[in-house]
Amino acid sequence: EVQLVESGGGLVQAGGSLRVSCAASGFTFDDYAIGWFRQAPGKEREGVSCIRNTDGNSYYADSVKGRFTISSDNAKNTVYLQMNSLKPEDTAVYYCAAVKGPWYGDSWYFVREMYNYWGQGTQVTVSS
């Protein structure tokens, strides 16, 4: 059974840091890219970051570049999203998702429909 389980969300003050984790099981982790998406109330789910486990390439939304860092521990089948300098507008439910290659198209990593599996999400709240 495929599972993606997010953890590490919580409440933090603006300017603070959080690290969320995505533990994967039930598929060949090294063959997939893992993406992080977020959804704020009343808004569309948007791509935040993605890492391709085959070669380690990573991608970031402009809104988080320089503040968020994605990493993957292939031995643990876990992807992390380190979030620094958090802002109130980063408040959302954060979801991780997995997509198997081949990957194609512009900005494929943020195309929700390409992803095969999704986690249940973890809430991140940034207070001002």
C-alpha positions in Angstrom: 0.0 0.0 0.0 1.3 3.4 -1.0 1.5 5.9 1.8 2.8 9.5 2.1 2.7 10.8 5.6 3.4 14.4 6.4 4.5 15.6 9.8 6.1 18.6 11.5 3.5 21.3 11.0 2.5 23.6 13.7 2.2 27.2 14.9 5.2 29.6 14.6 5.7 33.3 14.7 6.6 35.3 11.7 10.3 35.1 11.0 10.5 31.7 12.6 11.3 28.3 11.1 9.7 24.9 10.8 10.7 21.7 9.1 8.0 19.4 7.7 8.7 15.8 6.7 7.1 13.4 4.2 7.7 9.7 4.9 7.0 7.5 1.9 6.3 3.8 1.6 4.9 1.3 -0.8 6.7 2.4 -3.9 10.3 2.7 -5.3 11.2 6.0 -3.8 14.3 6.5 -6.0 12.2 6.4 -9.1 10.0 9.3 -8.1 10.0 13.0 -7.7 8.4 14.3 -4.5 6.7 17.6 -4.5 5.4 19.9 -1.7 2.1 21.8 -2.3 0.1 24.1 -0.1 -3.4 25.2 0.1 -4.7 28.2 2.1 -8.4 28.6 2.9 -10.3 29.8 -0.2 -7.3 29.4 -2.5 -6.1 26.9 -5.1 -3.5 24.3 -4.1 -0.2 25.6 -5.3 3.3 24.1 -5.8 6.0 25.1 -3.4 9.0 22.9 -4.1 9.9 19.6 -5.6 12.9 17.3 -5.6 13.7 14.6 -8.2 15.1 11.6 -6.4 16.8 10.3 -9.6 19.3 13.1 -9.7 18.6 15.4 -6.8 17.4 18.3 -8.9 15.2 20.7 -6.9 12.7 23.3 -7.9 11.1 26.2 -6.0 8.2 28.6 -6.4 9.4 32.2 -6.6 7.5 33.0 -3.4 9.7 30.7 -1.3 13.1 30.9 -3.1 15.8 31.7 -0.6 13.7 30.8 2.4 12.7 27.2 1.9 15.0 24.2 1.2 14.0 20.8 0.1 16.1 17.7 0.7 15.7 14.0 0.4 17.0 11.1 2.5 16.8 8.2 0.2 17.9 5.7 2.9 14.9 6.8 5.0 12.4 7.3 2.1 11.8 10.8 3.5 11.7 14.2 2.0 12.1 17.3 4.2 11.1 20.9 3.6 13.0 23.4 5.8 11.1 26.6 6.0 12.9 29.7 7.3 11.9 33.3 7.6 8.3 32.3 7.6 5.6 34.8 6.8 1.9 34.9 7.6 1.1 34.3 3.9 2.9 30.9 4.2 0.0 29.7 6.4 -1.6 26.7 4.7 -2.1 23.0 4.7 1.1 21.5 3.3 0.8 18.4 1.2 3.5 16.1 -0.2 2.9 14.2 -3.4 4.9 11.7 -5.5 5.2 11.5 -9.3 7.0 8.9 -11.3 9.1 9.7 -14.3 9.4 10.4 -17.2 8.8 14.1 -16.4 8.0 16.4 -19.2 6.6 19.8 -20.0 7.3 23.2 -18.6 7.1 23.4 -14.8 5.9 19.8 -14.7 6.9 19.7 -11.0 4.0 22.0 -10.1 1.3 20.4 -12.2 -1.0 18.8 -9.7 -2.5 16.4 -12.3 0.9 14.7 -12.9 1.2 13.4 -9.4 0.3 9.8 -8.6 0.0 9.8 -4.8 -0.8 12.4 -2.2 -0.5 12.7 1.6 -3.1 13.9 4.0 -1.5 17.2 4.7 -0.1 19.0 7.7 -1.2 22.4 9.0 1.4 25.3 9.1 0.2 28.5 10.8 2.4 31.6 10.9 1.2 34.3 13.3 2.1 37.9 12.7 
